Amino acid sequence: MKVINVSAFLVLSCIISPAVFAQSATTITGQNGGTAATNVTRTRNGNVVDVNRNTTYGNGTTSSSQRNTTFNQDGSYTSTIQRTNRAGQTTPYTVNGQYNRTGNTVTRTGTIINGTTGQQATFDKNRTCANGTCSGTRTYTGAQGRTRTESFTSTRTAPGQRTGTVNVTRRNGTTGQASFQTTRTRR
């Protein structure tokens, strides 16, 4: 009779096949009543995280992205992204950034490089969560120096469920607001 080391087998199976560790579904409603539904699946394999995102808009058009990110011990990370817009055009991107977690606050900064045009943009994101409430900002500065800023707040309404609002100041200076509901499961 052979004895199998079950714990070693489980560790090996996790290494061989990446585990889905989070799935989420978000419904977004804009201030004019337009809607979008986004489904996201995240998998982890060691220090590599893959994220697949699919969005369906109220008019039936879709967009998607696949992101592969490698996190390094020094707090840096690199991502490769394939993004397909509503017109069906796919663009590759590379991201080089820094990641930091201090207490309840997570910050990310970095540079996005368009693989087709070579143009670069920068971003600065921060999020703080405490007692079921999260808030933060995201700032994107494009190749021409124009900036888009988002601020958001969300509240946990039940285990794995959140509702919130996002306020946006677009590159042309106009503003908008959207509300969202997210359901997330972890594995």
Secondary structure per residue as TSV (DSSP state, phi and psi in degrees):
chain	resnum	aa	ss	phi	psi
A	1	M	-	360.0	129.6
A	2	K	-	-90.4	141.2
A	3	V	-	-104.5	127.5
A	4	I	-	-106.1	131.2
A	5	N	-	-77.8	99.6
A	6	V	H	-63.5	-43.1
A	7	S	H	-63.7	-39.5
A	8	A	H	-65.6	-37.5
A	9	F	H	-64.3	-43.2
A	10	L	H	-64.3	-42.1
A	11	V	H	-62.2	-45.0
A	12	L	H	-62.4	-40.7
A	13	S	H	-66.6	-33.2
A	14	C	H	-69.6	-34.3
A	15	I	H	-71.4	-39.8
A	16	I	H	-72.0	-44.3
A	17	S	S	-117.7	122.2
A	18	P	-	-61.8	147.3
A	19	A	E	-99.1	135.2
A	20	V	E	-71.5	121.6
A	21	F	E	-113.4	-7.9
A	22	A	E	-161.3	140.0
A	23	Q	E	-132.9	142.1
A	24	S	E	-141.9	152.3
A	25	A	E	-130.0	126.3
A	26	T	E	-126.3	134.2
A	27	T	E	-111.4	126.7
A	28	I	E	-114.8	134.9
A	29	T	E	-122.9	119.6
A	30	G	E	-78.0	169.6
A	31	Q	T	-65.3	-19.8
A	32	N	T	-98.2	8.0
A	33	G	S	93.3	-5.7
A	34	G	-	-66.5	148.0
A	35	T	E	-126.9	159.7
A	36	A	E	-148.7	145.6
A	37	A	E	-122.4	125.2
A	38	T	E	-118.5	131.7
A	39	N	E	-115.7	131.4
A	40	V	E	-128.7	134.9
A	41	T	E	-123.2	129.7
A	42	R	E	-116.3	134.8
A	43	T	E	-126.5	150.4
A	44	R	E	-126.3	138.8
A	45	N	E	-137.7	91.3
A	46	G	T	68.6	-123.7
A	47	N	T	-95.9	14.4
A	48	V	E	-109.9	130.6
A	49	V	E	-121.6	129.4
A	50	D	E	-108.4	135.7
A	51	V	E	-128.3	123.1
A	52	N	E	-111.6	125.4
A	53	R	E	-125.2	130.6
A	54	N	E	-129.8	128.7
A	55	T	E	-122.7	134.0
A	56	T	E	-116.4	126.1
A	57	Y	E	-92.9	163.9
A	58	G	T	-56.8	-28.3
A	59	N	T	-88.2	5.6
A	60	G	S	92.7	-9.8
A	61	T	-	-73.3	160.7
A	62	T	E	-133.9	158.1
A	63	S	E	-140.9	161.0
A	64	S	E	-152.9	161.8
A	65	S	E	-151.8	148.8
A	66	Q	E	-125.0	124.6
A	67	R	E	-124.1	133.7
A	68	N	E	-119.5	117.7
A	69	T	E	-122.1	133.1
A	70	T	E	-110.0	120.6
A	71	F	E	-95.5	135.3
A	72	N	-	-107.1	157.1
A	73	Q	T	-64.3	-22.6
A	74	D	T	-84.5	5.9
A	75	G	S	91.9	-1.6
A	76	S	E	-90.0	161.6
A	77	Y	E	-151.8	157.8
A	78	T	E	-130.7	142.6
A	79	S	E	-131.4	145.8
A	80	T	E	-115.9	137.0
A	81	I	E	-132.1	137.3
A	82	Q	E	-116.1	115.0
A	83	R	E	-116.7	129.8
A	84	T	E	-112.6	121.3
A	85	N	-	-84.8	-178.8
A	86	R	T	-63.9	-22.4
A	87	A	T	-86.2	-0.8
A	88	G	S	87.7	7.1
A	89	Q	-	-87.0	130.9
A	90	T	E	-105.8	133.6
A	91	T	E	-128.4	132.3
A	92	P	E	-88.6	145.6
A	93	Y	E	-133.8	154.2
A	94	T	E	-124.0	137.9
A	95	V	E	-122.5	132.4
A	96	N	E	-120.9	120.6
A	97	G	E	-147.0	179.6
A	98	Q	E	-124.1	142.0
A	99	Y	E	-127.0	136.4
A	100	N	E	-145.7	137.4
A	101	R	E	-122.8	122.2
A	102	T	E	-128.3	109.5
A	103	G	T	61.5	-122.1
A	104	N	T	-93.5	5.6
A	105	T	E	-111.2	132.0
A	106	V	E	-116.5	131.7
A	107	T	E	-124.0	145.7
A	108	R	E	-137.5	134.0
A	109	T	E	-132.2	157.8
A	110	G	E	172.7	-176.8
A	111	T	E	-122.3	134.1
A	112	I	E	-108.1	128.7
A	113	I	E	-115.2	122.5
A	114	N	E	-74.2	118.4
A	115	G	T	-70.4	-15.0
A	116	T	T	-90.9	-46.5
A	117	T	T	-100.9	-19.7
A	118	G	-	82.2	-3.4
A	119	Q	-	-66.8	149.9
A	120	Q	E	-119.6	146.9
A	121	A	E	-133.6	160.3
A	122	T	E	-121.9	160.1
A	123	F	E	-144.1	157.2
A	124	D	E	-143.8	116.8
A	125	K	E	-125.1	141.9
A	126	N	E	-143.9	147.7
A	127	R	E	-144.5	133.3
A	128	T	E	-124.8	131.5
A	129	C	E	-126.5	136.4
A	130	A	E	-160.3	136.4
A	131	N	T	53.7	38.8
A	132	G	T	84.6	-0.6
A	133	T	E	-117.0	134.0
A	134	C	E	-121.7	145.7
A	135	S	E	-148.6	159.5
A	136	G	E	178.1	-177.6
A	137	T	E	-135.7	154.8
A	138	R	E	-135.6	128.1
A	139	T	E	-124.8	126.6
A	140	Y	E	-117.5	128.9
A	141	T	E	-116.3	117.9
A	142	G	-	-77.8	178.2
A	143	A	T	-61.5	-29.6
A	144	Q	T	-90.7	6.2
A	145	G	S	87.2	-0.8
A	146	R	-	-78.4	146.1
A	147	T	E	-118.0	140.7
A	148	R	E	-117.9	130.5
A	149	T	E	-124.1	136.3
A	150	E	E	-125.3	138.8
A	151	S	E	-126.9	142.3
A	152	F	E	-141.3	156.7
A	153	T	E	-140.2	137.7
A	154	S	E	-140.3	154.7
A	155	T	E	-130.6	135.4
A	156	R	E	-72.9	125.2
A	157	T	E	-103.6	-19.3
A	158	A	E	-167.6	165.3
A	159	P	T	-54.7	123.3
A	160	G	T	78.4	7.6
A	161	Q	E	-127.9	138.6
A	162	R	E	-139.7	150.0
A	163	T	E	-127.5	154.3
A	164	G	E	-172.4	-176.6
A	165	T	E	-132.1	152.0
A	166	V	E	-127.4	130.5
A	167	N	E	-109.7	132.3
A	168	V	E	-123.4	134.9
A	169	T	E	-113.1	113.2
A	170	R	-	-79.0	170.4
A	171	R	T	-60.1	-28.0
A	172	N	T	-89.5	3.6
A	173	G	S	94.9	-11.2
A	174	T	-	-73.6	157.5
A	175	T	E	-120.8	159.9
A	176	G	E	-156.6	166.5
A	177	Q	E	-140.5	145.9
A	178	A	E	-139.0	154.2
A	179	S	E	-112.6	156.4
A	180	F	E	-145.7	156.8
A	181	Q	E	-132.0	131.4
A	182	T	E	-127.7	136.7
A	183	T	E	-117.8	127.0
A	184	R	E	-129.9	137.2
A	185	T	E	-121.3	140.4
A	186	R	E	-111.7	149.3
A	187	R	-	-112.7	360.0
